[in-house]
């Protein structure tokens, strides 16, 4: 989940890639480390995410930022997927992400990671 901090506080966002990755895991069978949801339930959930989260599009600027991150950090293989999430954030002027996989972004100095418990502390302490 991408975090946008504007004057009015924290705003949570999502990108097309995050929705695609959710849909892939959600429709995968439970025995294959998925959620085992039907395509219809998965689409319904994705639609609900879109109602509550800002959507950050994968634009040409995102593609250009991905290119720079790939070159600057010498990324390859599956790391490109994580770099694309970071590129989407950075192209939209964002630097914070909520993730349970902080290691995926550990070498990208422009990205600040938070776990769900960490972001919960921030949200509850500011209310």
C-alpha positions as CSV (number, residue, x, y, z in Angstrom):
1,X,0.0,0.0,0.0
2,X,1.4,3.4,-1.0
3,X,1.2,6.2,1.5
4,X,0.7,9.8,0.5
5,X,1.2,12.4,3.3
6,X,-0.7,15.6,2.4
7,X,-1.6,18.5,4.6
8,X,-4.7,16.8,5.9
9,X,-2.8,13.7,7.1
10,X,-2.0,10.3,5.7
11,X,-3.7,9.1,2.5
12,X,-3.4,5.5,1.4
13,X,-3.1,4.6,-2.3
14,X,-2.7,1.7,-4.7
15,X,-1.5,1.1,-8.2
16,X,-2.5,-1.2,-11.0
17,X,0.4,-3.5,-10.2
18,X,-0.7,-3.9,-6.6
19,X,-4.2,-4.8,-7.7
20,X,-2.8,-7.3,-10.3
21,X,-0.6,-8.9,-7.6
22,X,-3.6,-9.1,-5.2
23,X,-5.8,-10.7,-7.9
24,X,-3.1,-13.3,-8.7
25,X,-2.8,-14.4,-5.1
26,X,-6.5,-14.1,-4.3
27,X,-7.5,-16.4,-7.2
28,X,-4.7,-18.9,-6.6
29,X,-5.8,-22.1,-4.8
30,X,-5.2,-22.3,-1.0
31,X,-3.0,-25.3,-1.4
32,X,-0.7,-23.3,-3.7
33,X,-0.3,-20.5,-1.1
34,X,-3.3,-18.4,-2.4
35,X,-6.6,-17.3,-1.0
36,X,-8.8,-19.5,-3.2
37,X,-11.3,-16.8,-4.0
38,X,-13.4,-16.8,-7.1
39,X,-12.7,-14.3,-9.8
40,X,-16.0,-12.5,-9.0
41,X,-15.1,-12.1,-5.3
42,X,-11.6,-11.0,-6.2
43,X,-13.0,-8.3,-8.6
44,X,-15.4,-7.2,-6.0
45,X,-12.6,-6.8,-3.4
46,X,-10.4,-4.9,-5.9
47,X,-13.4,-2.6,-6.6
48,X,-13.7,-1.9,-2.9
49,X,-10.0,-1.1,-2.6
50,X,-10.4,1.4,-5.4
51,X,-13.3,3.1,-3.5
52,X,-11.2,3.7,-0.4
53,X,-7.7,4.2,-1.8
54,X,-6.1,6.8,-4.1
55,X,-5.2,5.3,-7.4
56,X,-1.7,6.1,-8.7
57,X,-1.4,5.3,-12.5
58,X,1.6,3.7,-14.2
59,X,2.4,6.5,-16.5
60,X,5.3,7.2,-18.9
61,X,7.0,9.0,-15.9
62,X,6.8,5.7,-14.0
63,X,8.4,3.9,-16.8
64,X,11.2,6.4,-16.9
65,X,11.7,6.2,-13.2
66,X,11.8,2.4,-13.4
67,X,14.5,2.6,-16.0
68,X,16.6,4.9,-13.7
69,X,16.1,2.7,-10.7
70,X,17.1,-0.4,-12.7
71,X,20.2,1.2,-13.9
72,X,21.2,3.0,-10.6
73,X,20.6,-0.1,-8.4
74,X,21.6,-2.7,-11.0
75,X,18.3,-4.5,-10.6
76,X,17.3,-7.6,-12.5
77,X,14.8,-10.5,-12.5
78,X,12.0,-10.4,-9.9
79,X,13.5,-7.2,-8.3
80,X,12.0,-5.3,-11.3
81,X,8.5,-5.9,-9.9
82,X,9.4,-4.2,-6.6
83,X,11.2,-1.5,-8.4
84,X,8.1,-0.8,-10.4
85,X,6.1,-0.2,-7.2
86,X,8.8,2.2,-6.1
87,X,8.9,3.9,-9.5
88,X,5.1,4.4,-9.3
89,X,5.5,6.0,-5.9
90,X,8.4,8.2,-6.7
91,X,7.0,9.4,-10.0
92,X,3.9,10.6,-8.1
93,X,6.1,12.3,-5.4
94,X,5.6,9.6,-2.7
95,X,8.3,7.9,-0.6
96,X,6.4,5.9,2.0
97,X,5.0,2.4,1.6
98,X,3.2,0.0,4.0
99,X,4.5,-3.5,3.4
100,X,5.2,-6.7,5.3
101,X,8.2,-7.2,2.9
102,X,10.4,-4.3,3.9
103,X,13.4,-6.2,2.5
104,X,12.1,-5.9,-1.0
105,X,12.8,-2.1,-0.8
106,X,15.7,-2.1,1.6
107,X,18.3,-1.1,-0.9
108,X,16.2,1.7,-2.5
109,X,17.2,4.7,-0.5
110,X,14.3,6.8,-1.8
111,X,11.7,4.5,-0.3
112,X,10.7,4.5,3.4
113,X,8.9,1.3,4.5
114,X,6.4,0.8,7.3
115,X,4.7,-2.4,8.6
116,X,1.0,-2.4,9.4
117,X,1.7,-2.2,13.2
118,X,4.0,0.8,12.6
119,X,1.6,2.7,10.5
120,X,-1.2,1.9,12.9
121,X,0.8,3.6,15.7
122,X,1.3,6.7,13.5
123,X,-2.4,6.9,12.6
124,X,-3.7,6.4,16.2
125,X,-1.2,8.8,17.7
126,X,-2.2,11.6,15.3
127,X,-5.9,11.3,16.0
